[in-house]
Amino acid sequence: MHFSASAFVTLLTAALAVAAPTAEPNNKYTDKKISDCKKDLDNEWNQKDNEWKKNEKAFYFDAEYIVKATPDQVINTTQIPTPGEPGARGLFKYGINIADNTICYNITLSGVTGEYQSLALTSTHIHEAPKGRAGPPRIALPNPKGPDERRISTGCLTGPFKTGILANGVDTGDNFHVRQIVANPANFFTDTHTAKFVPGAVRSQLK
């Protein structure tokens, strides 16, 4: 039995006109899944030795993404390449649990300087758009903190998600589910924005 984590955007203007995500159905556990989970827990809890630990993990992810973000991949909202901060680097690590609509993150930035800046709730995001295109933020992540040489951010977020960016009056995180990333990771990118490099200091596609 595996236990998932339960408690663990660019400036956008005209590009947001088609930014509202497709509504996703509720993904609640069925009665059978709940019953099966209880049986598994009871079975492992009642074992007297440590054999039950062999197949256990601290967190269970349906998919994991580890990408290097660079300034040369940044695209502005008019779909024009706009290089980010010279010499900046980002290592973005994500783990996704579909059943709980949870995404865990481990982000390290190096050479990203100055204050963060974005119209969204935070300045570090996962956006929906293919390589070479800009797109709306779907998940707003906590900004990495620390000295410019090494800013870090770790934790987990569970939907429903909010970005603070509205498209046609609807938050671009509304109805978004992490299963959409797993279904087509190449259609999503991650980035971070600063006051000096508002379109993005660094960026990378998830695949």
Buried (B, 14 or more C-beta within 10 A) or exposed (E): EEBBBEEBBBBBEEBBEEBBBEEBEEEEEEEEEEEEBEEBEEEBEEEEEEEBEEEEEEBBBEBEBEBEBBBEBBBBBEEEEBBBBEEBBBBBBBBBBBBBBBBBBBBBBBBBBEEBEBBBBBBBBBBBBEEEEBBBBBBBBBBBEEEEEEBEBEBBBBBEBBBBBBBEEBBBBBBBBBBBBBEEBEBBBBBBBBEEBBBBBBBBBBB
